[in-house]
Amino acid sequence: MFRTLVKVGPEGLSADQLATFVDSPASLSSHLDPLLNAKLVSRRGHGRYIVYAARYDEINDLLAYLLGHC
């Protein structure tokens, strides 16, 4: 899911759209909740849909930290 959201871009995908891209027997929330908690993905309402998008600012900060400290 994370890779899909990063590839899609800042506009993100609705939960329904995201479900069509990934083939997972588990619910989307079991995968998205840790990403939301880590602030690597955002969630926003768009009409009656929930849209998920990668947070490139946080992803870049994490990568910079890992490259500098690991």
All heavy atoms as TSV, in Angstrom:
chain	resi	resn	atom	element	x	y	z
A	1	MET	N	N	0.808	-1.176	0.000
A	1	MET	CA	C	0.000	0.000	0.000
A	1	MET	C	C	0.857	1.247	0.000
A	1	MET	O	O	0.548	2.201	-0.701
A	1	MET	CB	C	-0.923	0.000	1.195
A	1	MET	CG	C	-2.054	-0.938	1.052
A	1	MET	SD	S	-3.205	-0.726	2.385
A	1	MET	CE	C	-3.844	-2.353	2.436
A	2	PHE	N	N	1.901	1.241	0.803
A	2	PHE	CA	C	2.766	2.405	0.886
A	2	PHE	C	C	3.384	2.708	-0.477
A	2	PHE	O	O	3.367	3.843	-0.943
A	2	PHE	CB	C	3.840	2.174	1.946
A	2	PHE	CG	C	4.776	3.317	2.120
A	2	PHE	CD1	C	4.339	4.513	2.674
A	2	PHE	CD2	C	6.099	3.213	1.740
A	2	PHE	CE1	C	5.201	5.582	2.844
A	2	PHE	CE2	C	6.970	4.266	1.903
A	2	PHE	CZ	C	6.515	5.452	2.449
A	3	ARG	N	N	3.904	1.702	-1.115
A	3	ARG	CA	C	4.529	1.884	-2.429
A	3	ARG	C	C	3.521	2.419	-3.437
A	3	ARG	O	O	3.831	3.317	-4.221
A	3	ARG	CB	C	5.117	0.562	-2.909
A	3	ARG	CG	C	5.854	0.682	-4.213
A	3	ARG	CD	C	6.510	-0.586	-4.653
A	3	ARG	NE	N	6.052	-1.745	-3.917
A	3	ARG	CZ	C	6.487	-2.963	-4.107
A	3	ARG	NH1	N	7.395	-3.192	-5.015
A	3	ARG	NH2	N	6.035	-3.968	-3.405
A	4	THR	N	N	2.310	1.920	-3.400
A	4	THR	CA	C	1.261	2.393	-4.302
A	4	THR	C	C	0.963	3.862	-4.060
A	4	THR	O	O	0.871	4.647	-5.006
A	4	THR	CB	C	-0.021	1.549	-4.131
A	4	THR	OG1	O	0.281	0.178	-4.429
A	4	THR	CG2	C	-1.124	2.033	-5.035
A	5	LEU	N	N	0.830	4.259	-2.805
A	5	LEU	CA	C	0.546	5.656	-2.495
A	5	LEU	C	C	1.693	6.570	-2.895
A	5	LEU	O	O	1.465	7.689	-3.364
A	5	LEU	CB	C	0.219	5.811	-1.010
A	5	LEU	CG	C	-1.118	5.202	-0.583
A	5	LEU	CD1	C	-1.261	5.262	0.928
A	5	LEU	CD2	C	-2.285	5.904	-1.268
A	6	VAL	N	N	2.921	6.116	-2.734
A	6	VAL	CA	C	4.068	6.928	-3.141
A	6	VAL	C	C	4.065	7.106	-4.652
A	6	VAL	O	O	4.293	8.203	-5.161
A	6	VAL	CB	C	5.392	6.295	-2.654
A	6	VAL	CG1	C	6.595	6.967	-3.295
A	6	VAL	CG2	C	5.484	6.363	-1.137
A	7	LYS	N	N	3.776	6.045	-5.400
A	7	LYS	CA	C	3.762	6.112	-6.857
A	7	LYS	C	C	2.630	6.983	-7.390
A	7	LYS	O	O	2.798	7.659	-8.397
A	7	LYS	CB	C	3.623	4.705	-7.450
A	7	LYS	CG	C	4.864	3.869	-7.352
A	7	LYS	CD	C	4.624	2.525	-7.993
A	7	LYS	CE	C	5.841	1.641	-7.939
A	7	LYS	NZ	N	5.596	0.349	-8.588
A	8	VAL	N	N	1.486	6.958	-6.727
A	8	VAL	CA	C	0.307	7.685	-7.210
A	8	VAL	C	C	0.512	9.193	-7.156
A	8	VAL	O	O	0.029	9.922	-8.012
A	8	VAL	CB	C	-0.932	7.278	-6.391
A	8	VAL	CG1	C	-2.072	8.233	-6.604
A	8	VAL	CG2	C	-1.357	5.886	-6.769
A	9	GLY	N	N	1.216	9.672	-6.157
A	9	GLY	CA	C	1.457	11.100	-6.047
A	9	GLY	C	C	0.646	11.735	-4.940
A	9	GLY	O	O	-0.104	11.076	-4.222
A	10	PRO	N	N	0.783	13.056	-4.811
A	10	PRO	CA	C	0.173	13.755	-3.675
A	10	PRO	C	C	-1.352	13.772	-3.683
A	10	PRO	O	O	-1.959	14.011	-2.644
A	10	PRO	CB	C	0.740	15.173	-3.777
A	10	PRO	CG	C	1.267	15.300	-5.149
A	10	PRO	CD	C	1.597	13.925	-5.637
A	11	GLU	N	N	-1.966	13.524	-4.817
A	11	GLU	CA	C	-3.437	13.506	-4.836
A	11	GLU	C	C	-4.005	12.299	-4.100
A	11	GLU	O	O	-5.126	12.332	-3.629
A	11	GLU	CB	C	-3.974	13.564	-6.272
A	11	GLU	CG	C	-3.696	12.346	-7.111
A	11	GLU	CD	C	-2.334	12.342	-7.792
A	11	GLU	OE1	O	-1.538	13.273	-7.616
A	11	GLU	OE2	O	-2.063	11.355	-8.494
A	12	GLY	N	N	-3.235	11.235	-3.997
A	12	GLY	CA	C	-3.660	10.059	-3.240
A	12	GLY	C	C	-4.752	9.256	-3.914
A	12	GLY	O	O	-5.100	9.490	-5.074
A	13	LEU	N	N	-5.279	8.318	-3.161
A	13	LEU	CA	C	-6.333	7.425	-3.635
A	13	LEU	C	C	-7.387	7.263	-2.561
A	13	LEU	O	O	-7.058	7.246	-1.367
A	13	LEU	CB	C	-5.770	6.036	-3.953
A	13	LEU	CG	C	-4.835	5.884	-5.137
A	13	LEU	CD1	C	-4.223	4.484	-5.127
A	13	LEU	CD2	C	-5.564	6.139	-6.437
A	14	SER	N	N	-8.619	7.077	-2.983
A	14	SER	CA	C	-9.662	6.741	-2.014
A	14	SER	C	C	-9.424	5.310	-1.540
A	14	SER	O	O	-8.701	4.538	-2.183
A	14	SER	CB	C	-11.045	6.856	-2.648
A	14	SER	OG	O	-11.242	5.821	-3.598
A	15	ALA	N	N	-10.023	4.967	-0.432
A	15	ALA	CA	C	-9.870	3.608	0.104
A	15	ALA	C	C	-10.334	2.576	-0.913
A	15	ALA	O	O	-9.692	1.533	-1.074
A	15	ALA	CB	C	-10.645	3.473	1.410
A	16	ASP	N	N	-11.412	2.862	-1.628
A	16	ASP	CA	C	-11.903	1.930	-2.651
A	16	ASP	C	C	-10.894	1.767	-3.785
A	16	ASP	O	O	-10.643	0.651	-4.242
A	16	ASP	CB	C	-13.233	2.416	-3.229
A	16	ASP	CG	C	-14.362	2.362	-2.231
A	16	ASP	OD1	O	-14.224	1.667	-1.203
A	16	ASP	OD2	O	-15.400	3.010	-2.481
A	17	GLN	N	N	-10.326	2.877	-4.240
A	17	GLN	CA	C	-9.331	2.808	-5.306
A	17	GLN	C	C	-8.092	2.061	-4.842
A	17	GLN	O	O	-7.530	1.250	-5.583
A	17	GLN	CB	C	-8.939	4.213	-5.761
A	17	GLN	CG	C	-10.032	4.956	-6.472
A	17	GLN	CD	C	-9.656	6.410	-6.692
A	17	GLN	OE1	O	-9.083	7.054	-5.817
A	17	GLN	NE2	N	-9.971	6.919	-7.874
A	18	LEU	N	N	-7.669	2.342	-3.624
A	18	LEU	CA	C	-6.483	1.686	-3.093
A	18	LEU	C	C	-6.696	0.176	-3.000
A	18	LEU	O	O	-5.799	-0.605	-3.316
A	18	LEU	CB	C	-6.134	2.270	-1.723
A	18	LEU	CG	C	-4.842	1.815	-1.082
A	18	LEU	CD1	C	-3.643	2.043	-1.994
A	18	LEU	CD2	C	-4.641	2.518	0.244
A	19	ALA	N	N	-7.879	-0.227	-2.609
A	19	ALA	CA	C	-8.185	-1.659	-2.494
A	19	ALA	C	C	-8.067	-2.363	-3.837
A	19	ALA	O	O	-7.701	-3.535	-3.895
A	19	ALA	CB	C	-9.575	-1.854	-1.909
A	20	THR	N	N	-8.354	-1.665	-4.945
A	20	THR	CA	C	-8.243	-2.294	-6.262
A	20	THR	C	C	-6.792	-2.477	-6.680
A	20	THR	O	O	-6.494	-3.348	-7.487
A	20	THR	CB	C	-8.991	-1.494	-7.343
A	20	THR	OG1	O	-8.386	-0.216	-7.484
A	20	THR	CG2	C	-10.459	-1.362	-7.024
A	21	PHE	N	N	-5.889	-1.646	-6.145
A	21	PHE	CA	C	-4.473	-1.735	-6.503
A	21	PHE	C	C	-3.729	-2.812	-5.733
A	21	PHE	O	O	-2.718	-3.304	-6.209
A	21	PHE	CB	C	-3.767	-0.396	-6.258
A	21	PHE	CG	C	-3.963	0.591	-7.357
A	21	PHE	CD1	C	-4.954	1.548	-7.267
A	21	PHE	CD2	C	-3.159	0.566	-8.478
A	21	PHE	CE1	C	-5.140	2.476	-8.284
A	21	PHE	CE2	C	-3.332	1.479	-9.502
A	21	PHE	CZ	C	-4.329	2.442	-9.395
A	22	VAL	N	N	-4.183	-3.130	-4.539
A	22	VAL	CA	C	-3.468	-4.087	-3.702
A	22	VAL	C	C	-4.322	-5.334	-3.515
A	22	VAL	O	O	-5.540	-5.275	-3.486
A	22	VAL	CB	C	-3.100	-3.487	-2.328
A	22	VAL	CG1	C	-2.141	-2.332	-2.504
A	22	VAL	CG2	C	-4.313	-3.032	-1.571
A	23	ASP	N	N	-3.645	-6.429	-3.402
A	23	ASP	CA	C	-4.340	-7.701	-3.203
A	23	ASP	C	C	-3.973	-8.205	-1.814
A	23	ASP	O	O	-2.949	-8.848	-1.634
A	23	ASP	CB	C	-3.926	-8.702	-4.272
A	23	ASP	CG	C	-4.674	-10.020	-4.142
A	23	ASP	OD1	O	-5.803	-10.013	-3.628
A	23	ASP	OD2	O	-4.112	-11.044	-4.559
A	24	SER	N	N	-4.797	-7.840	-0.838
A	24	SER	CA	C	-4.504	-8.199	0.535
A	24	SER	C	C	-5.736	-8.793	1.198
A	24	SER	O	O	-6.812	-8.199	1.141
A	24	SER	CB	C	-4.050	-6.959	1.311
A	24	SER	OG	O	-3.894	-7.280	2.664
A	25	PRO	N	N	-5.591	-9.949	1.832
A	25	PRO	CA	C	-6.736	-10.536	2.526
A	25	PRO	C	C	-7.105	-9.759	3.793
A	25	PRO	O	O	-8.229	-9.826	4.258
A	25	PRO	CB	C	-6.274	-11.949	2.865
A	25	PRO	CG	C	-4.782	-11.865	2.881
A	25	PRO	CD	C	-4.410	-10.787	1.903
A	26	ALA	N	N	-6.154	-9.011	4.339
A	26	ALA	CA	C	-6.426	-8.230	5.551
A	26	ALA	C	C	-7.112	-6.917	5.167
A	26	ALA	O	O	-7.070	-6.487	4.019
A	26	ALA	CB	C	-5.125	-7.948	6.281
A	27	SER	N	N	-7.710	-6.292	6.141
A	27	SER	CA	C	-8.378	-5.020	5.876
A	27	SER	C	C	-7.345	-3.935	5.601
A	27	SER	O	O	-6.188	-4.024	6.019
A	27	SER	CB	C	-9.248	-4.620	7.062
A	27	SER	OG	O	-8.433	-4.265	8.148
A	28	LEU	N	N	-7.764	-2.909	4.892
A	28	LEU	CA	C	-6.867	-1.799	4.605
A	28	LEU	C	C	-6.383	-1.120	5.881
A	28	LEU	O	O	-5.229	-0.727	5.977
A	28	LEU	CB	C	-7.574	-0.763	3.726
A	28	LEU	CG	C	-7.931	-1.160	2.308
A	28	LEU	CD1	C	-8.624	0.002	1.605
A	28	LEU	CD2	C	-6.705	-1.577	1.536
A	29	SER	N	N	-7.264	-0.997	6.851
A	29	SER	CA	C	-6.893	-0.271	8.064
A	29	SER	C	C	-5.757	-0.951	8.816
A	29	SER	O	O	-4.942	-0.269	9.444
A	29	SER	CB	C	-8.105	-0.072	8.977
A	29	SER	OG	O	-8.599	-1.307	9.424
A	30	SER	N	N	-5.661	-2.272	8.738
A	30	SER	CA	C	-4.568	-2.949	9.438
A	30	SER	C	C	-3.212	-2.592	8.840
A	30	SER	O	O	-2.191	-2.678	9.518
A	30	SER	CB	C	-4.772	-4.460	9.434
A	30	SER	OG	O	-4.659	-4.979	8.131
A	31	HIS	N	N	-3.198	-2.167	7.579
A	31	HIS	CA	C	-1.958	-1.742	6.929
A	31	HIS	C	C	-1.776	-0.228	7.007
A	31	HIS	O	O	-0.656	0.257	7.117
A	31	HIS	CB	C	-1.950	-2.160	5.462
A	31	HIS	CG	C	-1.940	-3.638	5.264
A	31	HIS	ND1	N	-0.834	-4.411	5.517
A	31	HIS	CD2	C	-2.903	-4.481	4.854
A	31	HIS	CE1	C	-1.118	-5.687	5.268
A	31	HIS	NE2	N	-2.368	-5.747	4.863
A	32	LEU	N	N	-2.865	0.499	6.923
A	32	LEU	CA	C	-2.773	1.951	6.883
A	32	LEU	C	C	-2.575	2.576	8.258
A	32	LEU	O	O	-1.919	3.608	8.372
A	32	LEU	CB	C	-4.016	2.537	6.225
A	32	LEU	CG	C	-4.128	2.277	4.724
A	32	LEU	CD1	C	-5.507	2.660	4.220
A	32	LEU	CD2	C	-3.044	3.014	3.975
A	33	ASP	N	N	-3.121	1.989	9.294
A	33	ASP	CA	C	-3.002	2.565	10.637
A	33	ASP	C	C	-1.552	2.767	11.071
A	33	ASP	O	O	-1.218	3.848	11.570
A	33	ASP	CB	C	-3.769	1.734	11.664
A	33	ASP	CG	C	-5.270	1.950	11.588
A	33	ASP	OD1	O	-5.712	2.921	10.929
A	33	ASP	OD2	O	-6.013	1.150	12.191
A	34	PRO	N	N	-0.662	1.791	10.888
A	34	PRO	CA	C	0.739	2.052	11.274
A	34	PRO	C	C	1.380	3.167	10.449
A	34	PRO	O	O	2.172	3.948	10.967
A	34	PRO	CB	C	1.440	0.712	11.019
A	34	PRO	CG	C	0.358	-0.302	11.041
A	34	PRO	CD	C	-0.866	0.387	10.524
A	35	LEU	N	N	1.024	3.268	9.170
A	35	LEU	CA	C	1.562	4.335	8.327
A	35	LEU	C	C	1.022	5.695	8.748
A	35	LEU	O	O	1.742	6.692	8.734
A	35	LEU	CB	C	1.233	4.064	6.858
A	35	LEU	CG	C	1.877	2.821	6.244
A	35	LEU	CD1	C	1.310	2.536	4.872
A	35	LEU	CD2	C	3.385	2.989	6.186
A	36	LEU	N	N	-0.249	5.735	9.137
A	36	LEU	CA	C	-0.845	6.970	9.646
A	36	LEU	C	C	-0.197	7.365	10.968
A	36	LEU	O	O	0.134	8.538	11.176
A	36	LEU	CB	C	-2.355	6.803	9.828
A	36	LEU	CG	C	-3.184	6.751	8.550
A	36	LEU	CD1	C	-4.567	6.191	8.839
A	36	LEU	CD2	C	-3.282	8.129	7.922
A	37	ASN	N	N	0.000	6.407	11.855
A	37	ASN	CA	C	0.621	6.682	13.156
A	37	ASN	C	C	2.057	7.169	13.003
A	37	ASN	O	O	2.523	7.995	13.786
A	37	ASN	CB	C	0.576	5.449	14.054
A	37	ASN	CG	C	-0.822	5.122	14.509
A	37	ASN	OD1	O	-1.692	5.988	14.555
A	37	ASN	ND2	N	-1.058	3.864	14.828
A	38	ALA	N	N	2.759	6.662	11.991
A	38	ALA	CA	C	4.136	7.090	11.733
A	38	ALA	C	C	4.179	8.397	10.938
A	38	ALA	O	O	5.260	8.908	10.657
A	38	ALA	CB	C	4.886	5.997	10.974
A	39	LYS	N	N	3.019	8.916	10.570
A	39	LYS	CA	C	2.880	10.162	9.803
A	39	LYS	C	C	3.497	10.077	8.413
A	39	LYS	O	O	3.900	11.068	7.829
A	39	LYS	CB	C	3.451	11.341	10.578
A	39	LYS	CG	C	2.719	11.577	11.869
A	39	LYS	CD	C	3.267	12.747	12.611
A	39	LYS	CE	C	2.483	12.884	13.921
A	39	LYS	NZ	N	3.064	13.848	14.810
A	40	LEU	N	N	3.566	8.857	7.862
A	40	LEU	CA	C	4.070	8.667	6.503
A	40	LEU	C	C	2.949	8.743	5.475
A	40	LEU	O	O	3.213	8.877	4.281
A	40	LEU	CB	C	4.795	7.331	6.393
A	40	LEU	CG	C	6.032	7.185	7.277
A	40	LEU	CD1	C	6.589	5.781	7.175
A	40	LEU	CD2	C	7.071	8.230	6.936
A	41	VAL	N	N	1.706	8.656	5.949
A	41	VAL	CA	C	0.514	8.718	5.094
A	41	VAL	C	C	-0.486	9.648	5.768
A	41	VAL	O	O	-0.581	9.678	6.995
A	41	VAL	CB	C	-0.089	7.296	4.910
A	41	VAL	CG1	C	-1.447	7.337	4.262
A	41	VAL	CG2	C	0.858	6.419	4.105
A	42	SER	N	N	-1.217	10.393	4.960
A	42	SER	CA	C	-2.274	11.259	5.496
A	42	SER	C	C	-3.636	10.714	5.066
A	42	SER	O	O	-3.742	9.943	4.108
A	42	SER	CB	C	-2.105	12.691	5.003
A	42	SER	OG	O	-2.288	12.754	3.598
A	43	ARG	N	N	-4.651	11.162	5.783
A	43	ARG	CA	C	-6.030	10.755	5.485
A	43	ARG	C	C	-6.873	12.033	5.500
A	43	ARG	O	O	-6.778	12.843	6.410
A	43	ARG	CB	C	-6.504	9.777	6.546
A	43	ARG	CG	C	-7.961	9.432	6.456
A	43	ARG	CD	C	-8.389	8.398	7.461
A	43	ARG	NE	N	-7.962	8.747	8.816
A	43	ARG	CZ	C	-7.796	7.857	9.783
A	43	ARG	NH1	N	-8.019	6.595	9.577
A	43	ARG	NH2	N	-7.401	8.238	10.977
A	44	ARG	N	N	-7.701	12.195	4.466
A	44	ARG	CA	C	-8.587	13.351	4.424
A	44	ARG	C	C	-9.915	12.955	3.809
A	44	ARG	O	O	-9.991	12.019	3.010
A	44	ARG	CB	C	-7.951	14.501	3.642
A	44	ARG	CG	C	-7.826	14.240	2.153
A	44	ARG	CD	C	-7.132	15.392	1.435
A	44	ARG	NE	N	-7.106	15.197	0.008
A	44	ARG	CZ	C	-6.259	14.438	-0.656
A	44	ARG	NH1	N	-5.324	13.778	-0.003
A	44	ARG	NH2	N	-6.323	14.338	-1.966
A	45	GLY	N	N	-10.932	13.646	4.206
A	45	GLY	CA	C	-12.249	13.417	3.638
A	45	GLY	C	C	-12.392	14.157	2.321
A	45	GLY	O	O	-11.914	15.283	2.172
A	46	HIS	N	N	-13.001	13.510	1.373
A	46	HIS	CA	C	-13.278	14.125	0.074
A	46	HIS	C	C	-14.683	13.677	-0.330
A	46	HIS	O	O	-14.859	12.587	-0.858
A	46	HIS	CB	C	-12.245	13.697	-0.959
A	46	HIS	CG	C	-12.406	14.382	-2.278
A	46	HIS	ND1	N	-12.115	15.709	-2.450
A	46	HIS	CD2	C	-12.836	13.926	-3.468
A	46	HIS	CE1	C	-12.362	16.039	-3.706
A	46	HIS	NE2	N	-12.803	14.974	-4.337
A	47	GLY	N	N	-15.661	14.513	0.004
A	47	GLY	CA	C	-17.039	14.094	-0.208
A	47	GLY	C	C	-17.360	12.959	0.733
A	47	GLY	O	O	-17.107	13.028	1.930
A	48	ARG	N	N	-17.877	11.891	0.199
A	48	ARG	CA	C	-18.186	10.732	1.042
A	48	ARG	C	C	-17.059	9.706	1.074
A	48	ARG	O	O	-17.207	8.613	1.597
A	48	ARG	CB	C	-19.486	10.084	0.602
A	48	ARG	CG	C	-19.515	9.734	-0.862
A	48	ARG	CD	C	-20.815	9.097	-1.220
A	48	ARG	NE	N	-20.498	7.808	-1.803
A	48	ARG	CZ	C	-21.294	7.119	-2.572
A	48	ARG	NH1	N	-22.482	7.570	-2.836
A	48	ARG	NH2	N	-20.925	5.969	-3.058
A	49	TYR	N	N	-15.928	10.060	0.486
A	49	TYR	CA	C	-14.780	9.154	0.439
A	49	TYR	C	C	-13.688	9.610	1.399
A	49	TYR	O	O	-13.572	10.779	1.719
A	49	TYR	CB	C	-14.188	9.100	-0.979
A	49	TYR	CG	C	-15.143	8.570	-1.999
A	49	TYR	CD1	C	-15.826	9.420	-2.853
A	49	TYR	CD2	C	-15.385	7.203	-2.109
A	49	TYR	CE1	C	-16.722	8.932	-3.788
A	49	TYR	CE2	C	-16.271	6.701	-3.034
A	49	TYR	CZ	C	-16.936	7.572	-3.871
A	49	TYR	OH	O	-17.816	7.085	-4.792
A	50	ILE	N	N	-12.863	8.661	1.800
A	50	ILE	CA	C	-11.653	8.950	2.555
A	50	ILE	C	C	-10.495	8.731	1.600
A	50	ILE	O	O	-10.384	7.677	0.979
A	50	ILE	CB	C	-11.523	8.045	3.794
A	50	ILE	CG1	C	-12.678	8.297	4.751
A	50	ILE	CG2	C	-10.184	8.269	4.475
A	50	ILE	CD1	C	-12.714	7.363	5.926
A	51	VAL	N	N	-9.654	9.744	1.472
A	51	VAL	CA	C	-8.520	9.690	0.552
A	51	VAL	C	C	-7.235	9.580	1.364
A	51	VAL	O	O	-7.022	10.330	2.318
A	51	VAL	CB	C	-8.489	10.944	-0.352
A	51	VAL	CG1	C	-7.249	10.953	-1.225
A	51	VAL	CG2	C	-9.754	11.005	-1.196
A	52	TYR	N	N	-6.389	8.651	0.968
A	52	TYR	CA	C	-5.092	8.440	1.603
A	52	TYR	C	C	-4.009	8.894	0.638
A	52	TYR	O	O	-4.107	8.656	-0.571
A	52	TYR	CB	C	-4.893	6.960	1.944
A	52	TYR	CG	C	-5.862	6.461	2.972
A	52	TYR	CD1	C	-7.075	5.899	2.605
A	52	TYR	CD2	C	-5.571	6.573	4.328
A	52	TYR	CE1	C	-7.976	5.456	3.564
A	52	TYR	CE2	C	-6.461	6.129	5.292
A	52	TYR	CZ	C	-7.659	5.576	4.888
A	52	TYR	OH	O	-8.549	5.136	5.846
A	53	ALA	N	N	-2.981	9.544	1.175
A	53	ALA	CA	C	-1.887	10.033	0.336
A	53	ALA	C	C	-0.570	9.928	1.093
A	53	ALA	O	O	-0.536	10.022	2.323
A	53	ALA	CB	C	-2.133	11.489	-0.066
A	54	ALA	N	N	0.494	9.716	0.333
A	54	ALA	CA	C	1.832	9.691	0.928
A	54	ALA	C	C	2.199	11.092	1.387
A	54	ALA	O	O	1.850	12.076	0.731
A	54	ALA	CB	C	2.846	9.186	-0.100
A	55	ARG	N	N	2.894	11.180	2.505
A	55	ARG	CA	C	3.379	12.477	3.026
A	55	ARG	C	C	4.866	12.569	2.695
A	55	ARG	O	O	5.717	12.116	3.451
A	55	ARG	CB	C	3.152	12.562	4.528
A	55	ARG	CG	C	1.683	12.613	4.879
A	55	ARG	CD	C	1.448	12.942	6.308
A	55	ARG	NE	N	2.057	14.252	6.608
A	55	ARG	CZ	C	2.216	14.692	7.846
A	55	ARG	NH1	N	1.834	13.974	8.878
A	55	ARG	NH2	N	2.772	15.871	8.050
A	56	TYR	N	N	5.156	13.138	1.543
A	56	TYR	CA	C	6.525	13.172	1.047
A	56	TYR	C	C	7.471	13.939	1.964
A	56	TYR	O	O	8.643	13.581	2.065
A	56	TYR	CB	C	6.556	13.750	-0.375
A	56	TYR	CG	C	5.826	12.875	-1.353
A	56	TYR	CD1	C	4.521	13.161	-1.727
A	56	TYR	CD2	C	6.428	11.735	-1.865
A	56	TYR	CE1	C	3.845	12.346	-2.608
A	56	TYR	CE2	C	5.751	10.902	-2.747
A	56	TYR	CZ	C	4.458	11.224	-3.117
A	56	TYR	OH	O	3.787	10.409	-3.977
A	57	ASP	N	N	6.976	14.964	2.644
A	57	ASP	CA	C	7.834	15.707	3.565
A	57	ASP	C	C	8.329	14.804	4.689
A	57	ASP	O	O	9.519	14.792	5.020
A	57	ASP	CB	C	7.108	16.927	4.127
A	57	ASP	CG	C	5.771	16.580	4.795
A	57	ASP	OD1	O	5.183	15.519	4.489
A	57	ASP	OD2	O	5.305	17.389	5.618
A	58	GLU	N	N	7.436	14.024	5.253
A	58	GLU	CA	C	7.821	13.107	6.346
A	58	GLU	C	C	8.681	11.956	5.835
A	58	GLU	O	O	9.618	11.525	6.503
A	58	GLU	CB	C	6.573	12.551	7.040
A	58	GLU	CG	C	5.745	13.600	7.744
A	58	GLU	CD	C	6.428	14.171	8.978
A	58	GLU	OE1	O	7.308	13.500	9.557
A	58	GLU	OE2	O	6.075	15.302	9.356
A	59	ILE	N	N	8.373	11.461	4.652
A	59	ILE	CA	C	9.156	10.373	4.059
A	59	ILE	C	C	10.584	10.847	3.816
A	59	ILE	O	O	11.551	10.145	4.138
A	59	ILE	CB	C	8.502	9.865	2.761
A	59	ILE	CG1	C	7.137	9.232	3.058
A	59	ILE	CG2	C	9.411	8.874	2.036
A	59	ILE	CD1	C	6.270	9.011	1.835
A	60	ASN	N	N	10.722	12.049	3.255
A	60	ASN	CA	C	12.063	12.597	2.999
A	60	ASN	C	C	12.826	12.825	4.290
A	60	ASN	O	O	14.038	12.566	4.354
A	60	ASN	CB	C	11.959	13.893	2.193
A	60	ASN	CG	C	11.568	13.634	0.755
A	60	ASN	OD1	O	11.848	12.572	0.202
A	60	ASN	ND2	N	10.914	14.604	0.145
A	61	ASP	N	N	12.153	13.309	5.333
A	61	ASP	CA	C	12.811	13.491	6.630
A	61	ASP	C	C	13.303	12.161	7.192
A	61	ASP	O	O	14.413	12.075	7.732
A	61	ASP	CB	C	11.869	14.156	7.632
A	61	ASP	CG	C	11.618	15.622	7.335
A	61	ASP	OD1	O	12.335	16.204	6.486
A	61	ASP	OD2	O	10.681	16.181	7.942
A	62	LEU	N	N	12.481	11.125	7.081
A	62	LEU	CA	C	12.870	9.806	7.569
A	62	LEU	C	C	14.069	9.276	6.795
A	62	LEU	O	O	15.029	8.769	7.388
A	62	LEU	CB	C	11.699	8.826	7.474
A	62	LEU	CG	C	12.004	7.373	7.820
A	62	LEU	CD1	C	12.478	7.242	9.258
A	62	LEU	CD2	C	10.784	6.490	7.572
A	63	LEU	N	N	14.037	9.400	5.477
A	63	LEU	CA	C	15.159	8.920	4.667
A	63	LEU	C	C	16.444	9.684	4.985
A	63	LEU	O	O	17.518	9.089	5.076
A	63	LEU	CB	C	14.825	9.027	3.187
A	63	LEU	CG	C	13.748	8.066	2.687
A	63	LEU	CD1	C	13.376	8.373	1.245
A	63	LEU	CD2	C	14.213	6.622	2.840
A	64	ALA	N	N	16.334	10.991	5.165
A	64	ALA	CA	C	17.520	11.791	5.509
A	64	ALA	C	C	18.096	11.352	6.848
A	64	ALA	O	O	19.319	11.223	7.008
A	64	ALA	CB	C	17.159	13.271	5.528
A	65	TYR	N	N	17.226	11.106	7.812
A	65	TYR	CA	C	17.682	10.643	9.119
A	65	TYR	C	C	18.386	9.288	8.998
A	65	TYR	O	O	19.471	9.086	9.547
A	65	TYR	CB	C	16.519	10.545	10.107
A	65	TYR	CG	C	16.941	9.931	11.414
A	65	TYR	CD1	C	17.559	10.708	12.389
A	65	TYR	CD2	C	16.755	8.576	11.656
A	65	TYR	CE1	C	17.974	10.146	13.573
A	65	TYR	CE2	C	17.171	8.014	12.842
A	65	TYR	CZ	C	17.777	8.783	13.803
A	65	TYR	OH	O	18.201	8.217	14.978
A	66	LEU	N	N	17.769	8.369	8.286
A	66	LEU	CA	C	18.353	7.036	8.149
A	66	LEU	C	C	19.693	7.082	7.428
A	66	LEU	O	O	20.636	6.385	7.818
A	66	LEU	CB	C	17.371	6.110	7.408
A	66	LEU	CG	C	16.105	5.749	8.164
A	66	LEU	CD1	C	15.145	4.972	7.262
A	66	LEU	CD2	C	16.411	4.965	9.421
A	67	LEU	N	N	19.766	7.883	6.386
A	67	LEU	CA	C	21.031	7.992	5.647
A	67	LEU	C	C	22.129	8.646	6.499
A	67	LEU	O	O	23.305	8.285	6.384
A	67	LEU	CB	C	20.830	8.784	4.354
A	67	LEU	CG	C	20.059	8.050	3.258
A	67	LEU	CD1	C	19.728	9.001	2.121
A	67	LEU	CD2	C	20.833	6.857	2.761
A	68	GLY	N	N	21.747	9.572	7.344
A	68	GLY	CA	C	22.730	10.271	8.168
A	68	GLY	C	C	23.145	9.544	9.424
A	68	GLY	O	O	24.222	9.789	9.969
A	69	HIS	N	N	22.281	8.633	9.901
A	69	HIS	CA	C	22.539	8.014	11.202
A	69	HIS	C	C	22.671	6.495	11.176
A	69	HIS	O	O	22.907	5.888	12.220
A	69	HIS	CB	C	21.433	8.394	12.192
A	69	HIS	CG	C	21.435	9.864	12.502
A	69	HIS	ND1	N	20.701	10.764	11.769
A	69	HIS	CD2	C	22.091	10.566	13.438
A	69	HIS	CE1	C	20.895	11.975	12.262
A	69	HIS	NE2	N	21.735	11.885	13.280
A	70	CYS	N	N	22.480	5.898	10.054
A	70	CYS	CA	C	22.529	4.421	10.022
A	70	CYS	C	C	23.578	3.909	9.067
A	70	CYS	O	O	23.884	4.450	8.081
A	70	CYS	CB	C	21.172	3.869	9.613
A	70	CYS	SG	S	19.852	4.270	10.773
